[in-house]
Amino acid sequence: MKSALIVAGLVAAVASPALASIRITEVMSSSNGLGAPTPDWIEVTNYGSSAVSLAGWRFDDGSFNFAVSAALNGISSIGAGESVIFIESAGGAGIAGFRSHWGGLSGIQVGSYSGSGLSLSSGGDGACLFDSTNAILSQVSFGAATSGSSFFYGWNAGSLDPAYTGVVSTVGTIGTQVGFTSTGDTGSLGTAIGVPAPGALALLAVAGLAGRRSR
């Protein structure tokens, strides 16, 4: 019994810092999409050094209220240094179209959420993550959107960086994210930590081609 308690204590000690490393790093509340807007979406990033399970995690908009939150579906865990995307889509039906819209998103996990009243307002709103114990892991707020551009957030030692708090995404490197335009929308999906991985660089090239084809 004593050894079991020690193991449980070690697990808790490891889990807490891991959960503390999860942050919302990007939000899209007003897709332009050249006449075919995509659903609202959020990007979630693991700044930690180990994978984190998403079992039992939930999402809410600016009410930050667990009682009206919705389950996050389609992604079981976030790897160390990984950014994943969740879109508003019942049963994940819109994921294939969303990937196509953004040039394929090769190597980037895309999940979904859905529920009454969870659409992000283009006039200003917020986003909030809850873990399986109903505790808030990360929350952000944003003002009126620029149609076709996401908001992104920088984090410094676990706290929002004032220089990159709710900044509207643009093409190129801003903070630790790399923005690109595809099919009329501008965002930095999957690039929240440092220099993009090879898969992300390939994504930027594909997105550029997609943007040129759409004109």
Protein Blocks (a to p, Z undefined) as FASTA:
>chain_A
ZZmmmmmmmmmmmmmmmmmmpccfbdcfbdgklopacddddddddfbfbdcdfehiacdd
fkopaklgccdehiabdcehiacdddddehhlmmmmmmmmnonogoiacdddddehiacc
fkbpcdddddfkopafbdcddddddehiacddddeehiacfklgoiacdedjehjbccdd
eehiacdehilgcjadfklmmmmmmmmmmmmmmZZ
